[in-house]
Amino acid sequence: MTPESTRDGIDGPIADADGERRLGIRVTAPPADNATSATVLKLLATHLGLASSRFALTAGATSRLKTVVINGNPIALSGMLADRLDA
């Protein structure tokens, strides 16, 4: 996650320095007062077409690396994520 970007957006899957695949996200919000975390969750919900209430931040509130849980059927979510994020 990149705070204070020129625009909010999802860059898609990217590889970090360790070779781990992560979802690249840019937000215009500054890295303060959990503004970035809230923006990340809202951006994911909008991009994936899901209710924001289905998303929860479980780790990384003050970090660039965030862990998000999406509540729902794992099989359906897996297919939907592959379709929308790898496109």
PDB file with one MODEL, atoms N, CA, C and O in Angstrom:
MODEL        1
ATOM      1  N   MET A   1       0.842  -1.154   0.000  1.00  0.00           N
ATOM      2  CA  MET A   1       0.000   0.000   0.000  1.00  0.00           C
ATOM      3  C   MET A   1       0.894   1.225   0.000  1.00  0.00           C
ATOM      4  O   MET A   1       1.840   1.325   0.781  1.00  0.00           O
ATOM      5  N   THR A   2       0.580   2.144  -0.881  1.00  0.00           N
ATOM      6  CA  THR A   2       1.339   3.386  -0.985  1.00  0.00           C
ATOM      7  C   THR A   2       0.440   4.555  -0.588  1.00  0.00           C
ATOM      8  O   THR A   2      -0.509   4.869  -1.307  1.00  0.00           O
ATOM      9  N   PRO A   3       0.724   5.207   0.548  1.00  0.00           N
ATOM     10  CA  PRO A   3      -0.082   6.365   0.951  1.00  0.00           C
ATOM     11  C   PRO A   3       0.351   7.613   0.198  1.00  0.00           C
ATOM     12  O   PRO A   3       1.414   7.645  -0.421  1.00  0.00           O
ATOM     13  N   GLU A   4      -0.483   8.633   0.261  1.00  0.00           N
ATOM     14  CA  GLU A   4      -0.224   9.946  -0.339  1.00  0.00           C
ATOM     15  C   GLU A   4       0.106   9.863  -1.824  1.00  0.00           C
ATOM     16  O   GLU A   4       0.963  10.593  -2.321  1.00  0.00           O
ATOM     17  N   SER A   5      -0.571   8.984  -2.513  1.00  0.00           N
ATOM     18  CA  SER A   5      -0.423   8.853  -3.957  1.00  0.00           C
ATOM     19  C   SER A   5      -1.221   9.966  -4.635  1.00  0.00           C
ATOM     20  O   SER A   5      -1.997  10.669  -3.987  1.00  0.00           O
ATOM     21  N   THR A   6      -1.024  10.118  -5.934  1.00  0.00           N
ATOM     22  CA  THR A   6      -1.779  11.132  -6.660  1.00  0.00           C
ATOM     23  C   THR A   6      -3.211  10.701  -6.928  1.00  0.00           C
ATOM     24  O   THR A   6      -4.066  11.529  -7.242  1.00  0.00           O
ATOM     25  N   ARG A   7      -3.474   9.403  -6.804  1.00  0.00           N
ATOM     26  CA  ARG A   7      -4.850   8.914  -6.980  1.00  0.00           C
ATOM     27  C   ARG A   7      -5.018   7.595  -6.240  1.00  0.00           C
ATOM     28  O   ARG A   7      -4.046   6.887  -5.980  1.00  0.00           O
ATOM     29  N   ASP A   8      -6.275   7.271  -5.903  1.00  0.00           N
ATOM     30  CA  ASP A   8      -6.590   5.968  -5.325  1.00  0.00           C
ATOM     31  C   ASP A   8      -6.643   4.959  -6.461  1.00  0.00           C
ATOM     32  O   ASP A   8      -7.169   5.259  -7.533  1.00  0.00           O
ATOM     33  N   GLY A   9      -6.110   3.777  -6.239  1.00  0.00           N
ATOM     34  CA  GLY A   9      -6.170   2.766  -7.281  1.00  0.00           C
ATOM     35  C   GLY A   9      -5.582   1.439  -6.860  1.00  0.00           C
ATOM     36  O   GLY A   9      -4.795   1.353  -5.918  1.00  0.00           O
ATOM     37  N   ILE A  10      -5.980   0.408  -7.578  1.00  0.00           N
ATOM     38  CA  ILE A  10      -5.445  -0.931  -7.375  1.00  0.00           C
ATOM     39  C   ILE A  10      -4.560  -1.246  -8.560  1.00  0.00           C
ATOM     40  O   ILE A  10      -5.004  -1.218  -9.708  1.00  0.00           O
ATOM     41  N   ASP A  11      -3.301  -1.548  -8.275  1.00  0.00           N
ATOM     42  CA  ASP A  11      -2.329  -1.831  -9.328  1.00  0.00           C
ATOM     43  C   ASP A  11      -2.329  -3.301  -9.739  1.00  0.00           C
ATOM     44  O   ASP A  11      -1.701  -3.665 -10.734  1.00  0.00           O
ATOM     45  N   GLY A  12      -3.016  -4.133  -8.996  1.00  0.00           N
ATOM     46  CA  GLY A  12      -3.041  -5.558  -9.293  1.00  0.00           C
ATOM     47  C   GLY A  12      -1.953  -6.291  -8.530  1.00  0.00           C
ATOM     48  O   GLY A  12      -1.229  -5.692  -7.734  1.00  0.00           O
ATOM     49  N   PRO A  13      -1.841  -7.581  -8.774  1.00  0.00           N
ATOM     50  CA  PRO A  13      -0.824  -8.368  -8.072  1.00  0.00           C
ATOM     51  C   PRO A  13       0.583  -7.907  -8.454  1.00  0.00           C
ATOM     52  O   PRO A  13       0.885  -7.706  -9.631  1.00  0.00           O
ATOM     53  N   ILE A  14       1.430  -7.745  -7.450  1.00  0.00           N
ATOM     54  CA  ILE A  14       2.820  -7.371  -7.669  1.00  0.00           C
ATOM     55  C   ILE A  14       3.692  -8.273  -6.808  1.00  0.00           C
ATOM     56  O   ILE A  14       3.220  -8.836  -5.819  1.00  0.00           O
ATOM     57  N   ALA A  15       4.949  -8.413  -7.173  1.00  0.00           N
ATOM     58  CA  ALA A  15       5.894  -9.184  -6.376  1.00  0.00           C
ATOM     59  C   ALA A  15       6.727  -8.213  -5.553  1.00  0.00           C
ATOM     60  O   ALA A  15       7.240  -7.225  -6.078  1.00  0.00           O
ATOM     61  N   ASP A  16       6.860  -8.497  -4.258  1.00  0.00           N
ATOM     62  CA  ASP A  16       7.695  -7.637  -3.426  1.00  0.00           C
ATOM     63  C   ASP A  16       9.147  -8.095  -3.503  1.00  0.00           C
ATOM     64  O   ASP A  16       9.464  -9.007  -4.266  1.00  0.00           O
ATOM     65  N   ALA A  17      10.022  -7.486  -2.735  1.00  0.00           N
ATOM     66  CA  ALA A  17      11.453  -7.785  -2.787  1.00  0.00           C
ATOM     67  C   ALA A  17      11.764  -9.244  -2.442  1.00  0.00           C
ATOM     68  O   ALA A  17      12.771  -9.790  -2.894  1.00  0.00           O
ATOM     69  N   ASP A  18      10.901  -9.870  -1.644  1.00  0.00           N
ATOM     70  CA  ASP A  18      11.101 -11.272  -1.262  1.00  0.00           C
ATOM     71  C   ASP A  18      10.474 -12.242  -2.253  1.00  0.00           C
ATOM     72  O   ASP A  18      10.554 -13.456  -2.064  1.00  0.00           O
ATOM     73  N   GLY A  19       9.854 -11.723  -3.305  1.00  0.00           N
ATOM     74  CA  GLY A  19       9.203 -12.574  -4.285  1.00  0.00           C
ATOM     75  C   GLY A  19       7.774 -12.958  -3.930  1.00  0.00           C
ATOM     76  O   GLY A  19       7.126 -13.696  -4.672  1.00  0.00           O
ATOM     77  N   GLU A  20       7.279 -12.462  -2.798  1.00  0.00           N
ATOM     78  CA  GLU A  20       5.892 -12.724  -2.395  1.00  0.00           C
ATOM     79  C   GLU A  20       4.959 -11.895  -3.253  1.00  0.00           C
ATOM     80  O   GLU A  20       5.227 -10.725  -3.523  1.00  0.00           O
ATOM     81  N   ARG A  21       3.846 -12.512  -3.688  1.00  0.00           N
ATOM     82  CA  ARG A  21       2.845 -11.762  -4.457  1.00  0.00           C
ATOM     83  C   ARG A  21       1.887 -11.085  -3.498  1.00  0.00           C
ATOM     84  O   ARG A  21       1.347 -11.700  -2.579  1.00  0.00           O
ATOM     85  N   ARG A  22       1.695  -9.811  -3.739  1.00  0.00           N
ATOM     86  CA  ARG A  22       0.790  -9.000  -2.934  1.00  0.00           C
ATOM     87  C   ARG A  22      -0.046  -8.135  -3.877  1.00  0.00           C
ATOM     88  O   ARG A  22       0.264  -7.999  -5.061  1.00  0.00           O
ATOM     89  N   LEU A  23      -1.083  -7.571  -3.340  1.00  0.00           N
ATOM     90  CA  LEU A  23      -1.932  -6.680  -4.127  1.00  0.00           C
ATOM     91  C   LEU A  23      -1.426  -5.256  -3.941  1.00  0.00           C
ATOM     92  O   LEU A  23      -1.392  -4.748  -2.820  1.00  0.00           O
ATOM     93  N   GLY A  24      -1.037  -4.615  -5.030  1.00  0.00           N
ATOM     94  CA  GLY A  24      -0.569  -3.236  -4.969  1.00  0.00           C
ATOM     95  C   GLY A  24      -1.737  -2.277  -4.941  1.00  0.00           C
ATOM     96  O   GLY A  24      -2.603  -2.308  -5.816  1.00  0.00           O
ATOM     97  N   ILE A  25      -1.758  -1.419  -3.928  1.00  0.00           N
ATOM     98  CA  ILE A  25      -2.841  -0.451  -3.769  1.00  0.00           C
ATOM     99  C   ILE A  25      -2.227   0.912  -3.478  1.00  0.00           C
ATOM    100  O   ILE A  25      -1.291   1.027  -2.686  1.00  0.00           O
ATOM    101  N   ARG A  26      -2.767   1.948  -4.130  1.00  0.00           N
ATOM    102  CA  ARG A  26      -2.346   3.327  -3.879  1.00  0.00           C
ATOM    103  C   ARG A  26      -3.538   4.114  -3.346  1.00  0.00           C
ATOM    104  O   ARG A  26      -4.657   3.983  -3.841  1.00  0.00           O
ATOM    105  N   VAL A  27      -3.283   4.925  -2.340  1.00  0.00           N
ATOM    106  CA  VAL A  27      -4.347   5.767  -1.787  1.00  0.00           C
ATOM    107  C   VAL A  27      -3.831   7.191  -1.616  1.00  0.00           C
ATOM    108  O   VAL A  27      -2.644   7.408  -1.371  1.00  0.00           O
ATOM    109  N   THR A  28      -4.723   8.144  -1.746  1.00  0.00           N
ATOM    110  CA  THR A  28      -4.354   9.546  -1.576  1.00  0.00           C
ATOM    111  C   THR A  28      -4.288   9.935  -0.103  1.00  0.00           C
ATOM    112  O   THR A  28      -3.697  10.959   0.239  1.00  0.00           O
ATOM    113  N   ALA A  29      -4.881   9.139   0.762  1.00  0.00           N
ATOM    114  CA  ALA A  29      -4.927   9.454   2.193  1.00  0.00           C
ATOM    115  C   ALA A  29      -3.524   9.450   2.799  1.00  0.00           C
ATOM    116  O   ALA A  29      -2.671   8.651   2.411  1.00  0.00           O
ATOM    117  N   PRO A  30      -3.297  10.353   3.754  1.00  0.00           N
ATOM    118  CA  PRO A  30      -1.999  10.354   4.441  1.00  0.00           C
ATOM    119  C   PRO A  30      -1.934   9.194   5.439  1.00  0.00           C
ATOM    120  O   PRO A  30      -2.971   8.697   5.879  1.00  0.00           O
ATOM    121  N   PRO A  31      -0.728   8.764   5.796  1.00  0.00           N
ATOM    122  CA  PRO A  31      -0.599   7.632   6.716  1.00  0.00           C
ATOM    123  C   PRO A  31      -0.789   8.046   8.175  1.00  0.00           C
ATOM    124  O   PRO A  31       0.129   7.929   8.987  1.00  0.00           O
ATOM    125  N   ALA A  32      -1.986   8.528   8.497  1.00  0.00           N
ATOM    126  CA  ALA A  32      -2.263   8.964   9.865  1.00  0.00           C
ATOM    127  C   ALA A  32      -3.716   8.673  10.226  1.00  0.00           C
ATOM    128  O   ALA A  32      -4.587   8.637   9.357  1.00  0.00           O
ATOM    129  N   ASP A  33      -3.961   8.470  11.497  1.00  0.00           N
ATOM    130  CA  ASP A  33      -5.312   8.299  12.030  1.00  0.00           C
ATOM    131  C   ASP A  33      -6.109   7.205  11.327  1.00  0.00           C
ATOM    132  O   ASP A  33      -7.325   7.330  11.177  1.00  0.00           O
ATOM    133  N   ASN A  34      -5.451   6.148  10.901  1.00  0.00           N
ATOM    134  CA  ASN A  34      -6.106   5.022  10.229  1.00  0.00           C
ATOM    135  C   ASN A  34      -6.826   5.421   8.942  1.00  0.00           C
ATOM    136  O   ASN A  34      -7.627   4.648   8.416  1.00  0.00           O
ATOM    137  N   ALA A  35      -6.550   6.611   8.438  1.00  0.00           N
ATOM    138  CA  ALA A  35      -7.205   7.062   7.205  1.00  0.00           C
ATOM    139  C   ALA A  35      -6.855   6.141   6.045  1.00  0.00           C
ATOM    140  O   ALA A  35      -7.710   5.840   5.212  1.00  0.00           O
ATOM    141  N   THR A  36      -5.611   5.693   5.983  1.00  0.00           N
ATOM    142  CA  THR A  36      -5.214   4.818   4.879  1.00  0.00           C
ATOM    143  C   THR A  36      -5.910   3.475   4.962  1.00  0.00           C
ATOM    144  O   THR A  36      -6.346   2.940   3.943  1.00  0.00           O
ATOM    145  N   SER A  37      -6.019   2.923   6.161  1.00  0.00           N
ATOM    146  CA  SER A  37      -6.674   1.617   6.315  1.00  0.00           C
ATOM    147  C   SER A  37      -8.132   1.682   5.886  1.00  0.00           C
ATOM    148  O   SER A  37      -8.609   0.798   5.175  1.00  0.00           O
ATOM    149  N   ALA A  38      -8.837   2.710   6.309  1.00  0.00           N
ATOM    150  CA  ALA A  38     -10.239   2.864   5.935  1.00  0.00           C
ATOM    151  C   ALA A  38     -10.380   3.041   4.426  1.00  0.00           C
ATOM    152  O   ALA A  38     -11.300   2.493   3.818  1.00  0.00           O
ATOM    153  N   THR A  39      -9.473   3.802   3.825  1.00  0.00           N
ATOM    154  CA  THR A  39      -9.519   4.018   2.382  1.00  0.00           C
ATOM    155  C   THR A  39      -9.234   2.724   1.632  1.00  0.00           C
ATOM    156  O   THR A  39      -9.879   2.439   0.623  1.00  0.00           O
ATOM    157  N   VAL A  40      -8.275   1.939   2.113  1.00  0.00           N
ATOM    158  CA  VAL A  40      -7.958   0.655   1.483  1.00  0.00           C
ATOM    159  C   VAL A  40      -9.178  -0.260   1.494  1.00  0.00           C
ATOM    160  O   VAL A  40      -9.506  -0.860   0.470  1.00  0.00           O
ATOM    161  N   LEU A  41      -9.848  -0.373   2.625  1.00  0.00           N
ATOM    162  CA  LEU A  41     -11.021  -1.248   2.718  1.00  0.00           C
ATOM    163  C   LEU A  41     -12.139  -0.766   1.799  1.00  0.00           C
ATOM    164  O   LEU A  41     -12.783  -1.579   1.135  1.00  0.00           O
ATOM    165  N   LYS A  42     -12.375   0.529   1.751  1.00  0.00           N
ATOM    166  CA  LYS A  42     -13.417   1.078   0.882  1.00  0.00           C
ATOM    167  C   LYS A  42     -13.063   0.866  -0.588  1.00  0.00           C
ATOM    168  O   LYS A  42     -13.928   0.516  -1.391  1.00  0.00           O
ATOM    169  N   LEU A  43     -11.807   1.074  -0.939  1.00  0.00           N
ATOM    170  CA  LEU A  43     -11.360   0.881  -2.316  1.00  0.00           C
ATOM    171  C   LEU A  43     -11.528  -0.576  -2.746  1.00  0.00           C
ATOM    172  O   LEU A  43     -12.008  -0.848  -3.846  1.00  0.00           O
ATOM    173  N   LEU A  44     -11.134  -1.511  -1.882  1.00  0.00           N
ATOM    174  CA  LEU A  44     -11.306  -2.932  -2.191  1.00  0.00           C
ATOM    175  C   LEU A  44     -12.781  -3.279  -2.385  1.00  0.00           C
ATOM    176  O   LEU A  44     -13.142  -3.972  -3.336  1.00  0.00           O
ATOM    177  N   ALA A  45     -13.624  -2.797  -1.484  1.00  0.00           N
ATOM    178  CA  ALA A  45     -15.057  -3.080  -1.584  1.00  0.00           C
ATOM    179  C   ALA A  45     -15.635  -2.553  -2.897  1.00  0.00           C
ATOM    180  O   ALA A  45     -16.393  -3.252  -3.569  1.00  0.00           O
ATOM    181  N   THR A  46     -15.283  -1.344  -3.253  1.00  0.00           N
ATOM    182  CA  THR A  46     -15.781  -0.746  -4.488  1.00  0.00           C
ATOM    183  C   THR A  46     -15.271  -1.507  -5.706  1.00  0.00           C
ATOM    184  O   THR A  46     -16.043  -1.834  -6.606  1.00  0.00           O
ATOM    185  N   HIS A  47     -13.972  -1.788  -5.733  1.00  0.00           N
ATOM    186  CA  HIS A  47     -13.365  -2.466  -6.884  1.00  0.00           C
ATOM    187  C   HIS A  47     -13.916  -3.878  -7.074  1.00  0.00           C
ATOM    188  O   HIS A  47     -14.092  -4.341  -8.201  1.00  0.00           O
ATOM    189  N   LEU A  48     -14.185  -4.552  -5.963  1.00  0.00           N
ATOM    190  CA  LEU A  48     -14.658  -5.935  -6.041  1.00  0.00           C
ATOM    191  C   LEU A  48     -16.178  -6.048  -6.076  1.00  0.00           C
ATOM    192  O   LEU A  48     -16.715  -7.139  -6.264  1.00  0.00           O
ATOM    193  N   GLY A  49     -16.871  -4.931  -5.898  1.00  0.00           N
ATOM    194  CA  GLY A  49     -18.331  -4.943  -5.955  1.00  0.00           C
ATOM    195  C   GLY A  49     -18.970  -5.655  -4.777  1.00  0.00           C
ATOM    196  O   GLY A  49     -20.014  -6.292  -4.918  1.00  0.00           O
ATOM    197  N   LEU A  50     -18.339  -5.546  -3.611  1.00  0.00           N
ATOM    198  CA  LEU A  50     -18.848  -6.188  -2.405  1.00  0.00           C
ATOM    199  C   LEU A  50     -19.146  -5.129  -1.349  1.00  0.00           C
ATOM    200  O   LEU A  50     -18.609  -4.023  -1.400  1.00  0.00           O
ATOM    201  N   ALA A  51     -20.000  -5.473  -0.399  1.00  0.00           N
ATOM    202  CA  ALA A  51     -20.315  -4.551   0.687  1.00  0.00           C
ATOM    203  C   ALA A  51     -19.083  -4.338   1.555  1.00  0.00           C
ATOM    204  O   ALA A  51     -18.356  -5.285   1.853  1.00  0.00           O
ATOM    205  N   SER A  52     -18.852  -3.106   1.957  1.00  0.00           N
ATOM    206  CA  SER A  52     -17.680  -2.812   2.782  1.00  0.00           C
ATOM    207  C   SER A  52     -17.728  -3.519   4.127  1.00  0.00           C
ATOM    208  O   SER A  52     -16.691  -3.721   4.760  1.00  0.00           O
ATOM    209  N   SER A  53     -18.915  -3.894   4.567  1.00  0.00           N
ATOM    210  CA  SER A  53     -19.055  -4.605   5.839  1.00  0.00           C
ATOM    211  C   SER A  53     -18.450  -6.007   5.789  1.00  0.00           C
ATOM    212  O   SER A  53     -18.263  -6.634   6.831  1.00  0.00           O
ATOM    213  N   ARG A  54     -18.142  -6.504   4.592  1.00  0.00           N
ATOM    214  CA  ARG A  54     -17.545  -7.839   4.450  1.00  0.00           C
ATOM    215  C   ARG A  54     -16.033  -7.831   4.619  1.00  0.00           C
ATOM    216  O   ARG A  54     -15.412  -8.894   4.647  1.00  0.00           O
ATOM    217  N   PHE A  55     -15.427  -6.649   4.733  1.00  0.00           N
ATOM    218  CA  PHE A  55     -13.978  -6.513   4.821  1.00  0.00           C
ATOM    219  C   PHE A  55     -13.558  -6.137   6.233  1.00  0.00           C
ATOM    220  O   PHE A  55     -14.216  -5.339   6.899  1.00  0.00           O
ATOM    221  N   ALA A  56     -12.453  -6.723   6.680  1.00  0.00           N
ATOM    222  CA  ALA A  56     -11.899  -6.376   7.990  1.00  0.00           C
ATOM    223  C   ALA A  56     -10.378  -6.388   7.907  1.00  0.00           C
ATOM    224  O   ALA A  56      -9.781  -7.300   7.335  1.00  0.00           O
ATOM    225  N   LEU A  57      -9.771  -5.377   8.478  1.00  0.00           N
ATOM    226  CA  LEU A  57      -8.323  -5.316   8.562  1.00  0.00           C
ATOM    227  C   LEU A  57      -7.905  -6.120   9.783  1.00  0.00           C
ATOM    228  O   LEU A  57      -8.335  -5.825  10.898  1.00  0.00           O
ATOM    229  N   THR A  58      -7.065  -7.138   9.581  1.00  0.00           N
ATOM    230  CA  THR A  58      -6.660  -7.989  10.703  1.00  0.00           C
ATOM    231  C   THR A  58      -5.214  -7.770  11.130  1.00  0.00           C
ATOM    232  O   THR A  58      -4.818  -8.209  12.209  1.00  0.00           O
ATOM    233  N   ALA A  59      -4.422  -7.099  10.303  1.00  0.00           N
ATOM    234  CA  ALA A  59      -3.040  -6.790  10.663  1.00  0.00           C
ATOM    235  C   ALA A  59      -2.543  -5.642   9.790  1.00  0.00           C
ATOM    236  O   ALA A  59      -2.984  -5.477   8.653  1.00  0.00           O
ATOM    237  N   GLY A  60      -1.626  -4.857  10.331  1.00  0.00           N
ATOM    238  CA  GLY A  60      -0.982  -3.818   9.547  1.00  0.00           C
ATOM    239  C   GLY A  60      -1.644  -2.460   9.587  1.00  0.00           C
ATOM    240  O   GLY A  60      -1.502  -1.688   8.639  1.00  0.00           O
ATOM    241  N   ALA A  61      -2.356  -2.142  10.640  1.00  0.00           N
ATOM    242  CA  ALA A  61      -3.047  -0.855  10.711  1.00  0.00           C
ATOM    243  C   ALA A  61      -2.099   0.322  10.524  1.00  0.00           C
ATOM    244  O   ALA A  61      -2.484   1.344   9.958  1.00  0.00           O
ATOM    245  N   THR A  62      -0.856   0.186  10.997  1.00  0.00           N
ATOM    246  CA  THR A  62       0.101   1.282  10.870  1.00  0.00           C
ATOM    247  C   THR A  62       1.251   0.937   9.932  1.00  0.00           C
ATOM    248  O   THR A  62       2.288   1.600   9.940  1.00  0.00           O
ATOM    249  N   SER A  63       1.061  -0.098   9.129  1.00  0.00           N
ATOM    250  CA  SER A  63       2.105  -0.574   8.228  1.00  0.00           C
ATOM    251  C   SER A  63       1.677  -0.441   6.775  1.00  0.00           C
ATOM    252  O   SER A  63       0.487  -0.338   6.478  1.00  0.00           O
ATOM    253  N   ARG A  64       2.647  -0.446   5.875  1.00  0.00           N
ATOM    254  CA  ARG A  64       2.330  -0.468   4.439  1.00  0.00           C
ATOM    255  C   ARG A  64       1.772  -1.827   4.027  1.00  0.00           C
ATOM    256  O   ARG A  64       0.991  -1.923   3.080  1.00  0.00           O
ATOM    257  N   LEU A  65       2.178  -2.878   4.743  1.00  0.00           N
ATOM    258  CA  LEU A  65       1.660  -4.225   4.469  1.00  0.00           C
ATOM    259  C   LEU A  65       0.458  -4.469   5.356  1.00  0.00           C
ATOM    260  O   LEU A  65       0.566  -4.462   6.582  1.00  0.00           O
ATOM    261  N   LYS A  66      -0.670  -4.682   4.741  1.00  0.00           N
ATOM    262  CA  LYS A  66      -1.917  -4.877   5.473  1.00  0.00           C
ATOM    263  C   LYS A  66      -2.482  -6.253   5.164  1.00  0.00           C
ATOM    264  O   LYS A  66      -2.333  -6.765   4.055  1.00  0.00           O
ATOM    265  N   THR A  67      -3.124  -6.839   6.147  1.00  0.00           N
ATOM    266  CA  THR A  67      -3.805  -8.117   5.961  1.00  0.00           C
ATOM    267  C   THR A  67      -5.294  -7.864   6.091  1.00  0.00           C
ATOM    268  O   THR A  67      -5.762  -7.339   7.102  1.00  0.00           O
ATOM    269  N   VAL A  68      -6.033  -8.241   5.059  1.00  0.00           N
ATOM    270  CA  VAL A  68      -7.475  -8.003   5.011  1.00  0.00           C
ATOM    271  C   VAL A  68      -8.193  -9.343   4.880  1.00  0.00           C
ATOM    272  O   VAL A  68      -7.788 -10.205   4.100  1.00  0.00           O
ATOM    273  N   VAL A  69      -9.255  -9.501   5.647  1.00  0.00           N
ATOM    274  CA  VAL A  69     -10.109 -10.673   5.545  1.00  0.00           C
ATOM    275  C   VAL A  69     -11.401 -10.244   4.862  1.00  0.00           C
ATOM    276  O   VAL A  69     -11.966  -9.195   5.171  1.00  0.00           O
ATOM    277  N   ILE A  70     -11.859 -11.074   3.929  1.00  0.00           N
ATOM    278  CA  ILE A  70     -13.142 -10.837   3.276  1.00  0.00           C
ATOM    279  C   ILE A  70     -14.081 -11.946   3.713  1.00  0.00           C
ATOM    280  O   ILE A  70     -13.812 -13.122   3.467  1.00  0.00           O
ATOM    281  N   ASN A  71     -15.169 -11.585   4.352  1.00  0.00           N
ATOM    282  CA  ASN A  71     -16.143 -12.575   4.818  1.00  0.00           C
ATOM    283  C   ASN A  71     -17.012 -13.041   3.667  1.00  0.00           C
ATOM    284  O   ASN A  71     -17.523 -12.236   2.888  1.00  0.00           O
ATOM    285  N   GLY A  72     -17.174 -14.360   3.571  1.00  0.00           N
ATOM    286  CA  GLY A  72     -18.009 -14.938   2.524  1.00  0.00           C
ATOM    287  C   GLY A  72     -17.575 -16.350   2.198  1.00  0.00           C
ATOM    288  O   GLY A  72     -16.706 -16.914   2.861  1.00  0.00           O
ATOM    289  N   ASN A  73     -18.180 -16.910   1.181  1.00  0.00           N
ATOM    290  CA  ASN A  73     -17.873 -18.261   0.739  1.00  0.00           C
ATOM    291  C   ASN A  73     -16.475 -18.277   0.121  1.00  0.00           C
ATOM    292  O   ASN A  73     -16.239 -17.598  -0.878  1.00  0.00           O
ATOM    293  N   PRO A  74     -15.540 -19.044   0.702  1.00  0.00           N
ATOM    294  CA  PRO A  74     -14.151 -19.025   0.212  1.00  0.00           C
ATOM    295  C   PRO A  74     -14.008 -19.427  -1.254  1.00  0.00           C
ATOM    296  O   PRO A  74     -13.197 -18.844  -1.973  1.00  0.00           O
ATOM    297  N   ILE A  75     -14.770 -20.394  -1.699  1.00  0.00           N
ATOM    298  CA  ILE A  75     -14.660 -20.852  -3.092  1.00  0.00           C
ATOM    299  C   ILE A  75     -15.158 -19.771  -4.044  1.00  0.00           C
ATOM    300  O   ILE A  75     -14.513 -19.483  -5.052  1.00  0.00           O
ATOM    301  N   ALA A  76     -16.290 -19.179  -3.730  1.00  0.00           N
ATOM    302  CA  ALA A  76     -16.835 -18.117  -4.575  1.00  0.00           C
ATOM    303  C   ALA A  76     -15.913 -16.898  -4.578  1.00  0.00           C
ATOM    304  O   ALA A  76     -15.677 -16.297  -5.626  1.00  0.00           O
ATOM    305  N   LEU A  77     -15.392 -16.535  -3.403  1.00  0.00           N
ATOM    306  CA  LEU A  77     -14.501 -15.380  -3.317  1.00  0.00           C
ATOM    307  C   LEU A  77     -13.203 -15.618  -4.078  1.00  0.00           C
ATOM    308  O   LEU A  77     -12.700 -14.707  -4.735  1.00  0.00           O
ATOM    309  N   SER A  78     -12.659 -16.815  -3.999  1.00  0.00           N
ATOM    310  CA  SER A  78     -11.423 -17.136  -4.700  1.00  0.00           C
ATOM    311  C   SER A  78     -11.579 -16.949  -6.198  1.00  0.00           C
ATOM    312  O   SER A  78     -10.725 -16.338  -6.842  1.00  0.00           O
ATOM    313  N   GLY A  79     -12.663 -17.468  -6.756  1.00  0.00           N
ATOM    314  CA  GLY A  79     -12.920 -17.324  -8.184  1.00  0.00           C
ATOM    315  C   GLY A  79     -13.130 -15.885  -8.583  1.00  0.00           C
ATOM    316  O   GLY A  79     -12.620 -15.434  -9.609  1.00  0.00           O
ATOM    317  N   MET A  80     -13.886 -15.158  -7.770  1.00  0.00           N
ATOM    318  CA  MET A  80     -14.178 -13.760  -8.065  1.00  0.00           C
ATOM    319  C   MET A  80     -12.906 -12.922  -7.977  1.00  0.00           C
ATOM    320  O   MET A  80     -12.685 -12.053  -8.820  1.00  0.00           O
ATOM    321  N   LEU A  81     -12.070 -13.165  -6.977  1.00  0.00           N
ATOM    322  CA  LEU A  81     -10.822 -12.415  -6.856  1.00  0.00           C
ATOM    323  C   LEU A  81      -9.900 -12.671  -8.036  1.00  0.00           C
ATOM    324  O   LEU A  81      -9.280 -11.747  -8.560  1.00  0.00           O
ATOM    325  N   ALA A  82      -9.812 -13.924  -8.450  1.00  0.00           N
ATOM    326  CA  ALA A  82      -8.961 -14.259  -9.599  1.00  0.00           C
ATOM    327  C   ALA A  82      -9.450 -13.545 -10.850  1.00  0.00           C
ATOM    328  O   ALA A  82      -8.644 -13.025 -11.621  1.00  0.00           O
ATOM    329  N   ASP A  83     -10.761 -13.515 -11.057  1.00  0.00           N
ATOM    330  CA  ASP A  83     -11.322 -12.854 -12.233  1.00  0.00           C
ATOM    331  C   ASP A  83     -11.079 -11.356 -12.228  1.00  0.00           C
ATOM    332  O   ASP A  83     -10.690 -10.786 -13.248  1.00  0.00           O
ATOM    333  N   ARG A  84     -11.302 -10.718 -11.099  1.00  0.00           N
ATOM    334  CA  ARG A  84     -11.260  -9.256 -11.047  1.00  0.00           C
ATOM    335  C   ARG A  84      -9.878  -8.666 -10.816  1.00  0.00           C
ATOM    336  O   ARG A  84      -9.613  -7.540 -11.236  1.00  0.00           O
ATOM    337  N   LEU A  85      -8.998  -9.401 -10.160  1.00  0.00           N
ATOM    338  CA  LEU A  85      -7.698  -8.826  -9.847  1.00  0.00           C
ATOM    339  C   LEU A  85      -6.616  -9.189 -10.851  1.00  0.00           C
ATOM    340  O   LEU A  85      -5.640  -8.454 -11.002  1.00  0.00           O
ATOM    341  N   ASP A  86      -6.775 -10.297 -11.527  1.00  0.00           N
ATOM    342  CA  ASP A  86      -5.787 -10.687 -12.536  1.00  0.00           C
ATOM    343  C   ASP A  86      -6.135 -10.184 -13.920  1.00  0.00           C
ATOM    344  O   ASP A  86      -5.363 -10.362 -14.862  1.00  0.00           O
ATOM    345  N   ALA A  87      -7.282  -9.564 -14.049  1.00  0.00           N
ATOM    346  CA  ALA A  87      -7.725  -9.088 -15.372  1.00  0.00           C
ATOM    347  C   ALA A  87      -6.928  -7.899 -15.836  1.00  0.00           C
ATOM    348  O   ALA A  87      -7.172  -7.378 -16.924  1.00  0.00           O
TER     349      ALA A  87
ENDMDL
END
